[in-house]
Structures are given as C-alpha cells and as structure tokens.
Amino acid sequence: QVQLVESGGGLVQPGGSLRLSCAASGSIFSFNFMGWYRQAPEKQRELVASTSAGIRNYKDSVKGRFTISRDNAKNTIYLQMNSLKPEDAAVYYCRGIGPRGNYWGQGTQVTVSS
C-alpha cells in the first residue's frame, strides 16, 4: 500500500505562486498515471494536471500557469502554480495509479485572496 502526502498549500495573494508536493511512501516508478486534482466548495473534484507515459496534460484554465513534474528518484510529484487567481482556490489532491492500485492523498488547501 502506497501512501501519498501533499504539502505546500497555503494562503497566497492573486498573482502569486505556490509549489505543491506529493510525496509517496513507496516507489512511483511503475505508476503509469499521476495527477493533481482540485475540489472547491460545492463543486466536483476536477483534474488539473496529469502526467502519463511522459505526456503532460492540463486543464485549459491553468495552461501556461501550472506545471506538473515528476521525480521518480524522490518518489514525488510537484505542481508549480504561477499567476494564481481566486478561482484556483480549492483543496488540491494528488493521485497515482500503479500496477497494484489507485491512490489518493489527503489534500492540501490553497487559498488565493488579497
């Protein structure tokens, strides 16, 4: 069983940046999908960014502002978020799909406010 733990959330002003991290308790080398999702109050959880087979995909509203990256040696994925907007505020979750299961982190809160 792999556990995923997110960190790096917090309060940031509009236009600011944050880098989220998702650390796995085990190897993610064989994970064929890793992604970042977010869920705002009273909204459905949505996929923000993903990396699979070396291909990165982004939700349209974050393209050019967010970057997902993966470090297999550190068993960690990252989400660099720049030019943050109030509508980016949400709880951000990481997800990994590997040969033995589908794993979610507990989430980290991102608040964008002046």
TAQUI-V465988 format. One line per field, one symbol per residue. burial: I if it has 9 or more other C-alpha atoms within 8 Angstrom, else O. Layout:
# TAQUI-V465988
burial: ???
This chain:
# TAQUI-V465988
burial: OOIIIIOIIIOIIIOIIIIIIIIIOOOIOOIIIIIIIIIIOOOOOOIIIIIIOOOIOIIOOIOOIIIIOIOIOOIIIIIIIIIIIIOIIIIIIIIIIIOOOOIIIOIIIIIIOO
